[in-house]
Each structure stands twice: as structure tokens, then as C-alpha cells.
Amino acid sequence: MALALKPAGAIYTLGARLRDAMTRPFHASVPVVCIGNPTLGGAGKTPTAVAVARALATMGMAPHFLSRGYGGKLTGATDVDAKHHSAADVGDEPLLLARHAPTHVSRDRVAGARQAAAAGANVIVMDDGFQNPTLHKDVSFLVIDGAGGVGNGLVFPAGPLRAPLGGQIARADALVVVGPGAGGEAVAEEARSAGVPVLLASLRPDPAARILKGMPVFAFSGIGRPAKFLETLAGLGARIAGHRDFADHHGYRAADIAQIKTLANKSGAKTIVTTEKDYVRLDEGNDPGGRFRAGVMPVPVSLKFADPAKLADLLAPVLPAMPRPEARAQASPDPSR
């Protein structure tokens, strides 16, 4: 099937190249640090974005996040307010980002960058958008999952790549490999051969999750690679009595919640666990009164870089953050991810 779809992947690549050639990137008045990934699906971009923003904050910067708001219904530039917005409004990832720094969502990345700068950002950390040519990036990180790598190495729809890997690596300032794995090692070697620095990182669960050691749990998640969540639970010593996987960014319905409760009861689990990203997709719309949420334990994770000093060196170009005149963009009409 993958080989049969290769021609479609070639057309997809050609379309992206034409869009890039026809677009003059907009230079925002503050630096932009982009956290992207070369593939569709989960790689750890959002935890990476949080870790990068924290590093910038320790350097005296005032980072704001910018996201497309994938999965949300709001299309215009919006300041995320976790007290009033739901995942259905702005997407799940922006709700997580807003816990750490001011966050803006916008399908139009240029409008979002302008809003962030007007709101007081002196550096923008953009979650995703590496392949979007409308906004100039001062520093770009490509994030890959060490275990998953780049799959079969083919471009969508034949494979998981958003564009040919070599071209993406060439445009990146660094590659971030999250967790161990042969797939990640292979991509890291390709990056090093191209002269692109490689940063190693790992996801670490919140210390409070240690109470799960030895506990029978029922897990559910709708993320890019659900097996990653199960690996995290196993690393904590939890006993996985059962699990239910959903598609990435799955919008939970009351029927899903009823199914999860039924499966959890049958499994003999003592508690139900999920990811932070899934937990924020549970709200009054699918769980009126919050009774289900009250019995679910989210397991937060944070990303740690193996070499923080190397990260700091890569972020050095944005530290002056001197205001600069805006340069109007001649952007394509499709501000996609």
C-alpha cells in the first residue's frame, strides 16, 4: 500500500514546494523559535516547547506560545484563557501550554505573532508550524520520537513524513531526539552527517505519579503513539490491567466515557489514568458535573534535555530580542500547520 501511494506523496511534496516558493515569510517584531516535527503524529513537540520556554525564561526572556490551535473551532487570533476556553475552542495543546506562559492560537501564524508581540512577548515559541512558510523562524528545532523515528521514511500519504526528511533536516537548526530507539538514532546520524546539531532529551513523569507503583490501573489515551504512555506507566511500576487507545486529538463523547468506565470495571483496576493532553479534553460537554474526571488521574510529564548548555547555545541568537520593524509578508492564502 505504501509503495502504491508514493506518487501521491510526490504530488504532496510538489505542492508544498510550490507554496514555499510563492511565499515571502513575514518577519515578526520579536524572534520566533519554532518547535516542529518532520512527521505527522506525536513526537513530543509540546513538552519540548514548554522546556524551551522555561530555558528562555531563565535567560531573562518573556516567552509567549503560539499555536495553530489544532482541533479547536476558534479560527481568529485568540488569547487562550484556560478558565473560559475548552479543548473544543482552542485545541488541547494550547490549554497545556497556557499553564506555563501566555498562549495565543491562530490559524494565521502572522496574525498570531503580531498578537503575541503586542501582548508583551519578547520571544515567541511556536508549537508546530515548521512546514508553514508564512512566518520567519529565527531558530527551528525538529523533534522526533526516538522509538518511532520516521516510520517507513516516505512522505504522506505513503508514510508519516510531512516532506522529504533530508530537506527538513537541512532547514533545521537542531534535531531533538526524545527517548531511546533505533529509529531516532538513524535520524540523528543523518542530522550529524548534514552538520545539524543533535539534542537528546527524555520525558519524565511527575514525581507524584510514583504512587502508581504496584497499582493495577486502566489506561486510556488519544495521542500520536499511545504505546508511549503505556511505557511511561510501566516505567513507574504500575500494573496495566487494561487500556483503550483512541486517535490523536480524539474528541471524547459521553459514549466513550461510558465505555472506558465499563472496561475499567471489568479489568479490576484500582484507578483510571490518562495523559494530561487527554485530561484537558474532558469537560462539561462530555462529563457534566465532572464525576468521571474526579476518578481519573492524569499523569503529567516534562521534558529534560541531556545537555542544557548545548540548548542554551542554540538559543543564543534570540537573546538580544531587540525590537525590529515588521516586514510585511506576501503570504500564501493557506496558513496551514
Secondary structure, DSSP 4 states (H G I P E B T S, - for coil): -TTTTHHHHHHHHHHHHHHHHH-B-BB-SS-EEEEE-SBSS-SSHHHHHHHHHHHHHHTT--EEEEE--TT-S--S-EE--TTT--HHHH-HHHHHHTTTS-EEE-SSHHHHHHHHHHTT-SEEEEES-TT-TTB--SEEEEEEETTTTTTTS-BTTSSSBSS-HHHHHHH-SEEEEES--HHHHHHHHHHHHTT--EEEEEEEE-GGGGGGTT-EEEEEE-SS-HHHHHHHHHHTT-EEEEEEE--TT----HHHHHHHHHHHHHHT-SEEEEEHHHHTT-STTTSGGGHHHHTEEEE-EEEEES-HHHHHHHHGGGSS------B--B--S----
